[in-house]
Amino acid sequence: MKKLVFLKPILNFFLIGLLITTLSRFVLFIIFKERVVQTEDYWMIFPIGLRMDIILLSYISVLPTLLLSVLPDNYLQKIKRFFTVYFLTFLFLILFMELASHDFINEYDTRPNKLFIDYLIYPKEVMGTLVKSYLGSMIFSFLLLTVALYFSIKKAGGLFFPKFTMYRTKLMLLPLVAFLLFLGARSSLISKRPINASNAIFSTDQLTNNLGLNSLYTVGFALYSIKNEGNAEKMYGKMDANEALSRVKKYMNVDEAAFTDPDLPLMHLQKTDSAIARPYNVVVFLQESLGAEYVGSLGGLPLTPEFDKLTKEGMLFTNMYATGTRSVRGIEAVITGFLPSPSESVVKLSNSQTGFYTLAQNFKEKGYQTSFIYGGMANFDNMASFFNGNGFSKIIDEKDYDSNKAAFKGTWGYSDEDLVVKANEYFKSQGDKPFFSLMFSTSNHEPFEFPDGRIKLYDKEKNTVHNAMKYADFSIGKFFEMAKKEPYFKNTIFLIIADHNTRTYGKNLVPINKFHIPALIIGPDVPKGVDYAKLCSQIDIAPTLLNFIGMDLNNPMPGRNLMKLPATTTGRAIMQFHNNNAFRVGNEVVILQPNKEPLQFKMENDTVLIPTKLNPEMAKDALAHITAASYLYKERKYKTKEQK
């Protein structure tokens, strides 16, 4: 053993690292035990976890192991403090990420991933949310990290300084050491590929699978995987672009003769039932995190009396499903009609910042005034850049509000109440000019801040999701109360729709029930008090909205105009949950996972998925929608003819 003393810093690093990750995994198991034990063989999280921890620690140990093995002792003594700094830095990263895991899992039902990184670039909003919602956790983590730092500095020399070993001995042992480290990092001598996060999947419960990982690994793997985000073929399987587009068209319910441009494969003419001389204005009121479970008229909690009253004045879509779990994914679906893809939402991708189809671009080319109205800062999630480059002529955000007249300003900006007042004033100012506008609410977002005295609280504690839902609903009611008094109201089609649910979690690979959202269209010629009950997707709402505006429009949207969908056609929804993609047709669901074979389930209800035999054609259709999205984005073929 004396011959291996030069590896003592590596062994100490491994032991401390494994202690942190294993203890954290055990604590998370205890916290989420009620759910985890529902999974057969749930105990697998511990051997899988040990394997994934060794992979992480092996990769981190490559550089110091190489230095310890090939450098003579006199050189090592000159750089001995490097080893202390190196190992302590990574140990503190591991500890920090594990401390952050509980709150992240509570919010997103998974370990920290790319979302964790995305939010780091918005320190103002994120720090405000953390301080107001997770102050106790932050204080605990800070104290624990401080204590750990104090003791590690005192003990660092004994733990991580290089120990003298004969140089010849180290060189002789180098092949064995290199092999063991290679084996630890690759974790297999049989597999053609190194073991990765997909190898931790042993159940259909997303969270249970994630407990078999560690959080520094999941964040690191997310960063590494960015290069593959747009590569549907590498993640889910290969399909020819023409076949993919053909399969997508099959679901569009558009006659082949309606496709108008061979260079833009999905561009088609959507004709109106009755053209009018002055087409209607369009206002989309996108609601932050308003899941169906909170909407009384959809069988949820009694938190939306104003929205429920409005359902008598328009068409309510009772079986509508969001495409994702982020606001930018909701914006992508509702405003561009684009398919969810393995990459980021197109709102954030470089190749779509100009020359990408949006409803605003379509309407702008028809002479409409187009606007985005928001209570926070429009640069959040790159919204301002995307909107400015794709048809939105005016952006109104936090800087355009008068703080002296505002009802309330919170962490995420001005309240929904201030938003609707600002929007109503702007719409009045348009006079007889047709306009298209996207309004985006903010109040129903953690830390759930809103002004006093507006609603009767549902929960005794004020700043809760239930009370924020009620306040968001109050603001919807206030907007329509004001709008109905203005001339523009009778010439406007209104859409109220959620971007996603507040928390998307569940024991299935894709928790489908958490994607259920409300959508309501109100306006001239829109059926009143009618429920549309067939299964539909968020990408269907924009083509359906165009059905009512009173003019023909060319557009490339692959969603369905639900008003023209035959009664015999089965409903379809597409949902993306992290890297898992669900393609649902009726009650049949195919789920695609990276580097895994497709799985198929039959739905008994939104929460029970029963494994069933895979339908190869349906699996191909699921892959086709992902492949088509990647192709259209990369080749810049999702735009209007006028866009460059």
C-alpha positions in Angstrom: 0.0 0.0 0.0 3.0 2.3 0.6 3.6 2.3 -3.1 0.2 3.8 -3.7 0.6 6.6 -1.2 1.0 9.1 -4.0 -2.6 8.5 -4.8 -3.8 9.5 -1.4 -5.2 12.9 -2.5 -7.2 11.1 -5.2 -8.6 8.5 -2.7 -9.5 11.2 -0.2 -11.3 13.2 -2.9 -13.2 10.1 -3.9 -14.2 9.3 -0.3 -15.4 12.8 0.5 -17.2 13.1 -2.8 -19.0 9.8 -2.4 -19.9 10.7 1.1 -21.6 14.0 0.0 -23.5 12.5 -3.0 -24.6 9.3 -1.2 -25.7 11.2 1.9 -27.6 13.7 -0.3 -29.2 10.8 -2.3 -30.3 9.2 1.0 -31.8 12.4 2.3 -33.7 13.0 -1.0 -34.9 9.5 -0.8 -36.3 10.0 2.7 -38.0 13.3 1.6 -39.6 11.8 -1.5 -40.0 8.3 -0.1 -43.8 8.2 -0.4 -43.5 8.6 -4.2 -40.3 6.7 -4.8 -41.3 3.5 -3.1 -44.2 3.2 -5.6 -41.6 2.2 -8.2 -40.7 -1.4 -8.4 -37.0 -2.0 -7.6 -36.7 1.6 -6.3 -33.6 0.6 -4.3 -31.8 0.7 -7.6 -31.2 4.4 -7.2 -28.4 3.6 -4.8 -26.2 1.2 -6.9 -27.0 3.3 -10.0 -26.1 6.4 -8.0 -22.8 5.0 -6.9 -22.0 4.2 -10.5 -22.8 7.7 -11.7 -20.9 9.3 -8.8 -17.8 7.3 -9.6 -18.1 8.4 -13.3 -18.2 12.1 -12.2 -15.4 11.8 -9.7 -13.2 9.8 -12.2 -13.6 12.5 -14.9 -12.7 15.2 -12.4 -9.6 13.2 -11.2 -8.0 12.8 -14.6 -5.8 15.9 -14.5 -4.5 15.6 -10.9 -4.0 11.9 -11.3 -1.9 12.5 -14.4 0.2 15.2 -12.6 0.7 13.0 -9.5 1.8 10.1 -11.7 4.2 11.7 -14.1 5.8 14.6 -12.2 8.8 14.1 -9.9 8.3 14.9 -6.3 10.3 18.2 -6.3 7.9 19.6 -9.0 4.9 18.4 -7.1 5.9 20.2 -3.9 6.1 23.4 -5.9 2.5 23.1 -7.0 1.0 21.3 -4.0 -1.5 24.1 -3.3 -2.9 23.6 -6.8 -4.2 20.2 -5.7 -5.9 21.7 -2.6 -7.6 24.4 -4.7 -8.6 22.0 -7.4 -10.1 19.3 -5.2 -11.8 21.8 -2.8 -13.3 23.7 -5.7 -15.0 20.6 -7.1 -16.0 19.3 -3.7 -17.8 22.6 -3.0 -19.4 22.5 -6.4 -20.7 19.0 -5.6 -21.9 20.1 -2.2 -23.5 23.3 -3.5 -25.4 21.4 -6.3 -26.7 18.8 -3.8 -27.9 21.5 -1.4 -29.7 23.2 -4.3 -31.3 19.9 -5.4 -34.2 19.7 -3.0 -35.7 23.1 -3.9 -35.1 22.5 -7.6 -36.8 19.1 -7.5 -39.8 20.7 -5.6 -40.2 23.2 -8.4 -39.4 21.1 -11.5 -39.6 17.5 -10.5 -36.1 16.7 -11.6 -32.5 17.4 -10.5 -30.9 20.6 -11.6 -30.4 20.6 -15.4 -30.2 23.2 -18.2 -33.0 25.2 -16.6 -30.6 25.8 -13.6 -28.0 27.3 -16.0 -30.6 29.3 -18.0 -31.8 31.1 -14.9 -28.3 32.2 -13.9 -28.2 34.8 -16.6 -31.2 36.6 -14.9 -29.8 37.4 -11.4 -32.2 40.2 -10.6 -35.4 38.2 -11.0 -33.9 34.9 -9.8 -32.3 36.4 -6.6 -35.5 38.2 -5.8 -37.4 34.9 -6.1 -34.9 33.0 -4.0 -34.8 35.5 -1.2 -38.6 35.7 -1.0 -39.4 32.0 -1.5 -36.3 30.1 -0.4 -34.6 32.2 2.3 -34.5 29.4 4.8 -32.9 27.0 2.4 -30.4 29.7 1.4 -29.4 30.5 5.0 -29.0 26.8 5.8 -26.9 26.2 2.7 -24.7 29.2 3.4 -24.1 28.1 7.0 -23.3 24.5 5.9 -20.9 25.7 3.2 -19.2 28.1 5.6 -18.6 25.3 8.2 -17.4 23.0 5.5 -15.0 25.6 4.1 -13.6 26.3 7.6 -12.8 22.6 8.4 -11.6 21.8 4.8 -9.0 24.6 4.9 -7.7 23.3 8.3 -7.5 19.8 7.0 -6.6 20.4 3.3 -2.9 19.9 3.6 -3.2 16.5 5.2 -5.9 15.4 2.7 -4.6 16.7 -0.6 -0.9 17.6 -0.5 1.1 15.1 -2.6 3.0 12.4 -0.8 6.5 11.3 -1.7 6.8 8.1 -3.7 9.7 6.7 -5.8 9.4 8.1 -9.3 10.1 4.7 -10.9 7.3 3.2 -8.8 4.8 5.8 -10.0 5.7 5.2 -13.6 5.4 1.5 -13.2 1.9 1.8 -11.7 0.8 4.4 -14.3 -0.8 1.9 -16.7 -2.8 0.3 -13.9 -3.9 3.7 -12.5 -4.8 4.9 -16.0 -6.9 1.8 -16.7 -8.8 2.1 -13.4 -9.5 5.7 -14.0 -10.6 5.0 -17.5 -12.8 2.2 -16.3 -14.3 4.5 -13.6 -15.1 7.3 -16.1 -16.4 5.0 -18.8 -18.0 2.6 -16.4 -18.1 -0.2 -18.9 -15.7 -2.3 -21.1 -18.6 -3.9 -23.0 -20.7 -1.0 -24.1 -19.8 0.8 -27.4 -20.6 4.1 -25.7 -19.6 5.5 -22.3 -22.3 5.3 -19.7 -24.4 8.5 -19.5 -27.6 9.8 -17.9 -29.9 7.7 -20.0 -28.4 4.6 -18.4 -29.9 5.7 -15.1 -33.4 5.2 -16.4 -34.8 2.0 -14.9 -38.4 3.0 -14.3 -41.2 5.2 -15.8 -41.0 7.7 -12.9 -38.9 10.7 -14.0 -38.0 11.7 -10.4 -37.0 8.2 -9.2 -34.7 7.9 -12.2 -33.1 11.3 -11.4 -32.4 10.3 -7.8 -29.9 7.8 -9.3 -27.9 10.7 -10.6 -26.1 13.5 -8.9 -26.7 17.2 -9.6 -23.3 18.3 -10.7 -23.4 15.5 -13.2 -26.9 16.4 -14.5 -25.8 20.1 -15.0 -22.5 19.1 -16.6 -24.3 16.6 -18.8 -26.8 19.3 -19.8 -24.0 21.6 -20.8 -22.3 18.9 -22.8 -25.5 17.9 -24.5 -26.2 21.4 -25.8 -24.2 20.5 -29.0 -26.7 17.7 -29.6 -29.9 19.7 -28.9 -30.7 20.4 -32.5 -29.7 17.0 -33.7 -32.9 15.0 -33.5 -31.3 12.1 -35.3 -28.5 11.7 -32.7 -31.0 11.9 -29.8 -34.0 10.0 -31.0 -33.3 8.3 -34.3 -32.8 8.9 -38.0 -35.5 9.9 -40.5 -35.4 11.4 -43.9 -36.7 15.0 -43.9 -39.1 14.4 -46.7 -40.7 11.5 -44.9 -40.9 13.5 -41.7 -42.6 16.4 -43.5 -45.0 14.0 -45.2 -46.0 12.5 -41.9 -46.5 15.9 -40.3 -48.7 17.0 -43.2 -50.8 13.9 -42.6 -51.9 15.4 -39.3 -52.5 18.9 -40.5 -55.9 18.4 -42.2 -54.9 20.6 -45.1 -55.7 19.6 -48.7 -52.5 19.1 -50.8 -53.7 21.8 -53.2 -53.6 24.4 -50.4 -49.8 24.1 -50.1 -48.5 27.1 -52.0 -44.7 27.1 -52.0 -42.5 24.1 -52.6 -39.5 25.9 -51.0 -41.5 26.4 -47.8 -42.8 22.8 -47.4 -45.6 23.6 -44.8 -46.7 27.0 -46.3 -50.4 26.8 -47.1 -53.4 29.0 -47.6 -55.9 29.1 -44.8 -59.2 30.4 -46.1 -61.8 32.2 -44.0 -65.4 31.3 -44.1 -66.5 34.9 -44.6 -64.1 37.6 -45.7 -64.8 41.1 -44.3 -63.6 44.5 -45.4 -62.0 45.3 -42.1 -60.6 42.1 -40.5 -60.7 41.8 -36.8 -58.1 42.9 -34.3 -56.5 40.0 -32.4 -55.4 40.1 -28.7 -53.6 37.1 -27.1 -53.6 37.2 -23.3 -51.0 34.6 -22.3 -51.4 33.5 -18.7 -48.3 32.6 -16.6 -48.6 29.0 -15.2 -52.4 28.8 -15.3 -52.9 25.0 -15.3 -56.3 23.4 -15.8 -56.2 22.1 -12.2 -56.7 25.6 -11.0 -59.6 26.5 -13.3 -63.1 25.9 -12.0 -64.8 25.6 -15.4 -62.3 22.7 -16.2 -63.1 20.8 -13.0 -60.2 22.4 -11.1 -60.1 24.4 -7.9 -62.6 27.4 -7.6 -59.9 30.0 -8.2 -61.0 31.5 -11.5 -64.6 32.9 -11.2 -63.9 35.7 -13.7 -62.5 33.3 -16.4 -65.4 30.9 -15.7 -67.9 33.7 -16.3 -66.2 34.6 -19.6 -66.6 31.0 -20.9 -70.3 31.8 -21.5 -69.2 34.5 -24.0 -66.9 32.3 -26.1 -65.5 28.9 -27.0 -63.7 27.0 -24.2 -61.2 24.3 -25.2 -61.6 21.8 -22.4 -59.0 19.2 -23.6 -56.1 21.5 -24.5 -52.5 20.5 -23.7 -49.4 22.6 -23.5 -46.3 21.6 -25.5 -43.8 22.3 -22.7 -43.1 23.5 -19.2 -41.5 26.9 -19.9 -42.9 30.2 -20.9 -40.8 30.4 -24.0 -42.1 27.0 -25.1 -45.7 28.4 -24.6 -44.8 31.5 -26.6 -43.3 29.3 -29.3 -46.5 27.2 -29.6 -49.1 30.0 -29.3 -47.3 32.8 -31.3 -45.4 30.9 -33.9 -47.3 27.6 -34.0 -44.0 25.8 -34.2 -43.4 22.2 -33.1 -41.5 21.5 -29.9 -38.0 20.3 -30.7 -35.0 18.8 -28.9 -33.4 22.2 -28.9 -34.3 25.3 -26.9 -37.5 27.1 -27.8 -37.0 29.1 -31.0 -37.4 32.3 -28.9 -33.9 31.7 -27.7 -32.2 30.2 -30.7 -29.8 32.2 -32.8 -31.1 31.1 -36.2 -34.6 32.3 -35.5 -34.0 35.8 -34.2 -35.0 37.1 -37.7 -36.8 35.5 -40.6 -39.0 33.2 -38.4 -42.7 33.0 -38.7 -44.9 34.6 -36.0 -48.5 35.7 -36.0 -47.3 39.2 -35.6 -45.2 39.0 -38.8 -48.2 37.6 -40.6 -50.5 40.4 -39.4 -47.8 43.1 -39.9 -47.6 42.2 -43.6 -51.4 42.8 -43.7 -51.0 46.3 -42.3 -51.7 45.6 -38.6 -50.0 47.4 -35.7 -48.3 44.7 -33.7 -47.2 44.8 -30.1 -46.0 42.9 -27.1 -47.1 44.1 -23.7 -45.5 42.9 -20.5 -45.1 44.0 -16.9 -41.5 42.8 -16.5 -38.4 43.3 -18.5 -38.9 42.1 -22.1 -35.3 40.9 -22.4 -36.1 38.0 -20.0 -35.6 34.7 -21.9 -34.6 36.7 -25.0 -38.2 37.7 -25.7 -37.5 41.2 -26.8 -34.8 40.2 -29.3 -37.0 37.5 -30.8 -40.1 39.6 -31.0 -38.3 42.7 -32.4 -36.8 40.6 -35.2 -40.0 38.8 -36.1 -42.8 41.2 -36.7 -43.5 43.0 -33.4 -43.4 46.7 -34.1 -43.8 47.9 -30.5 -42.6 46.4 -27.2 -44.0 47.7 -24.0 -42.4 46.5 -20.8 -41.4 47.5 -17.3 -39.6 50.7 -18.3 -42.8 52.1 -19.9 -44.9 52.0 -16.7 -45.4 55.0 -14.3 -44.5 53.7 -10.9 -46.5 56.5 -9.3 -49.7 55.3 -10.9 -49.0 51.6 -10.6 -51.0 49.3 -8.3 -48.0 47.1 -7.4 -44.5 46.2 -8.5 -43.0 42.9 -7.5 -39.9 40.7 -8.2 -41.0 40.0 -11.8 -42.3 43.5 -12.6 -45.6 45.3 -12.5 -48.7 43.4 -11.6 -51.2 41.9 -13.9 -53.6 44.7 -12.9 -51.1 47.3 -14.2 -50.6 45.2 -17.3 -54.3 45.2 -18.3 -54.7 48.9 -17.6 -51.6 49.6 -19.8 -52.9 47.3 -22.6 -56.4 48.8 -22.6 -54.9 52.3 -22.9 -52.7 51.3 -25.8 -55.6 49.5 -27.6 -57.8 52.6 -27.3 -55.0 54.7 -28.8 -55.0 52.6 -32.0 -58.3 54.1 -33.2 -59.5 52.5 -36.4 -56.1 50.9 -37.2 -56.2 47.1 -37.0 -53.9 45.7 -34.4 -52.4 42.4 -33.1 -51.1 42.2 -29.6 -49.6 39.7 -27.2 -50.1 40.4 -23.5 -48.1 38.3 -21.0 -49.0 38.1 -17.3 -46.4 37.9 -14.5 -48.2 37.9 -11.1 -48.7 34.1 -11.0 -45.1 33.4 -10.6 -43.1 32.6 -7.5 -42.8 34.4 -5.1 -46.5 35.1 -5.9 -46.7 38.8 -5.1 -49.8 41.0 -5.7 -51.5 44.0 -4.2 -53.7 43.8 -1.1 -57.4 44.2 -1.1 -58.2 42.8 -4.5 -59.4 39.3 -3.8 -60.8 37.2 -1.0 -57.8 35.0 -0.1 -58.1 31.3 -0.8 -55.3 30.4 1.6 -54.7 32.2 4.9 -51.1 32.9 4.0 -51.1 35.6 1.3 -48.2 34.8 -1.1 -49.3 31.3 -2.3 -49.9 29.9 -5.7 -53.7 29.6 -5.1 -54.0 33.3 -4.1 -51.8 34.4 -7.0 -54.1 32.4 -9.3 -57.1 34.2 -8.0 -55.4 37.6 -8.5 -54.4 36.7 -12.1 -58.1 35.8 -12.6 -59.2 39.1 -11.0 -57.0 40.9 -13.6 -58.5 39.0 -16.5 -61.9 40.1 -15.3 -60.8 43.7 -14.9 -59.3 43.7 -18.4 -62.6 42.6 -20.0 -64.6 44.9 -17.8 -62.6 47.8 -19.3 -62.4 46.5 -22.8 -66.2 46.1 -23.1 -66.6 49.8 -22.6 -64.3 50.6 -25.6 -65.1 50.8 -29.3 -62.3 48.3 -30.2 -63.9 45.5 -28.2 -66.6 44.7 -30.8 -64.0 44.4 -33.5 -61.5 42.2 -31.7 -60.9 38.4 -31.3 -59.5 37.6 -27.8 -57.6 34.5 -26.9 -56.9 33.7 -23.2 -54.5 30.8 -22.9 -51.9 29.5 -20.4 -48.2 29.1 -21.3 -47.9 26.0 -19.1 -48.8 24.7 -15.7 -47.3 26.0 -12.5 -45.4 22.8 -11.6 -45.0 19.9 -13.9 -44.4 16.7 -12.0 -45.6 13.2 -11.7 -44.6 9.5 -11.6 -44.7 9.0 -15.3 -42.0 9.7 -17.8 -44.2 12.5 -19.0 -46.8 13.6 -16.5 -49.5 14.3 -19.0 -52.1 15.6 -16.5 -49.8 18.5 -15.7 -49.9 19.7 -19.3 -53.6 20.3 -19.3 -54.3 24.0 -19.7 -57.2 26.4 -20.4 -57.8 28.2 -23.7 -60.8 30.5 -24.5 -61.6 32.4 -27.6 -64.0 35.3 -27.4 -65.1 37.6 -30.2 -67.4 38.3 -33.2 -68.6 35.2 -35.0 -67.1 32.9 -32.2 -69.7 30.5 -30.8 -70.8 31.5 -27.4 -71.0 29.2 -24.4 -69.6 26.3 -26.5 -67.1 23.7 -25.2 -64.6 22.1 -27.7 -64.0 18.8 -26.0 -61.7 16.9 -28.5 -58.1 16.4 -27.5 -55.9 19.2 -29.0 -52.5 20.8 -28.7 -51.3 24.3 -27.9 -49.9 24.4 -31.5 -53.5 24.1 -32.8 -54.7 27.3 -31.2 -53.1 29.8 -33.6 -54.5 28.2 -36.8 -57.9 28.0 -35.0 -57.7 31.7 -34.0 -57.1 32.6 -37.7 -60.4 30.9 -38.6 -62.3 33.8 -37.0 -60.4 36.9 -38.2 -62.2 37.4 -41.6 -59.4 37.1 -44.1 -57.4 34.5 -45.9 -53.8 34.0 -44.8 -50.8 32.0 -46.0 -48.9 30.5 -43.0 -46.6 27.5 -42.4 -48.1 26.4 -39.1 -48.4 22.6 -38.7 -51.2 22.8 -36.1 -54.8 22.1 -37.0 -57.7 24.6 -37.5 -59.9 22.8 -35.0 -63.0 24.5 -36.5 -62.5 22.5 -39.7 -61.4 19.2 -38.2 -63.7 16.4 -39.1 -65.6 14.8 -36.2 -64.1 11.4 -37.2 -60.5 12.7 -36.8 -58.8 11.7 -33.6 -57.4 14.4 -31.4 -53.6 14.8 -31.1 -51.3 16.5 -28.6 -47.5 16.8 -28.4 -45.7 17.3 -25.0 -42.1 17.9 -24.2 -40.9 17.1 -20.6 -37.2 17.8 -20.3 -35.7 15.5 -23.0 -38.7 13.2 -23.1 -41.3 13.7 -25.8 -44.8 12.4 -25.7 -46.9 12.1 -28.9 -50.5 11.4 -28.0 -53.3 10.4 -30.4 -56.5 9.8 -28.6 -55.6 7.7 -25.6 -52.5 6.2 -27.2 -49.2 7.7 -26.2 -45.7 7.1 -27.6 -42.8 8.5 -25.5 -39.4 9.1 -27.0 -36.3 9.3 -24.8 -32.7 10.1 -25.9 -30.8 7.0 -26.9 -33.7 4.7 -25.9 -36.2 2.7 -27.9 -39.7 4.3 -28.1 -42.2 3.2 -25.5 -46.0 3.1 -25.9 -48.7 3.4 -23.3 -52.5 3.4 -23.2 -54.1 6.1 -21.1 -56.9 5.2 -18.7 -56.9 8.8 -17.5 -54.4 11.6 -17.4 -52.5 10.1 -14.6 -52.5 6.3 -15.4 -50.3 5.1 -18.3 -50.4 1.4 -19.0 -47.5 -0.1 -21.0 -48.7 -1.6 -24.3 -47.2 -3.0 -27.6 -45.5 -0.4 -29.7 -47.2 0.7 -32.9 -44.2 1.3 -35.2 -46.1 3.7 -37.5 -47.2 5.9 -34.5 -43.6 5.9 -33.2 -42.4 7.1 -36.7 -45.1 9.8 -36.6 -43.7 10.9 -33.2 -40.2 11.0 -34.5 -41.3 12.8 -37.7 -42.6 15.8 -35.7 -39.3 16.2 -34.0 -37.3 15.7 -37.2 -39.4 18.2 -39.1 -39.0 20.8 -36.4 -35.2 20.4 -36.5 -35.2 20.5 -40.4 -37.4 23.6 -40.7 -35.3 25.5 -38.2 -31.9 24.6 -39.5 -32.9 25.2 -43.2 -34.8 28.4 -42.3 -37.9 27.1 -44.0 -40.4 28.3 -41.3 -41.2 31.9 -42.4 -43.5 33.9 -44.6 -42.6 34.5 -48.2 -41.7 38.1 -47.5 -39.2 37.3 -44.7 -35.6 37.0 -45.7 
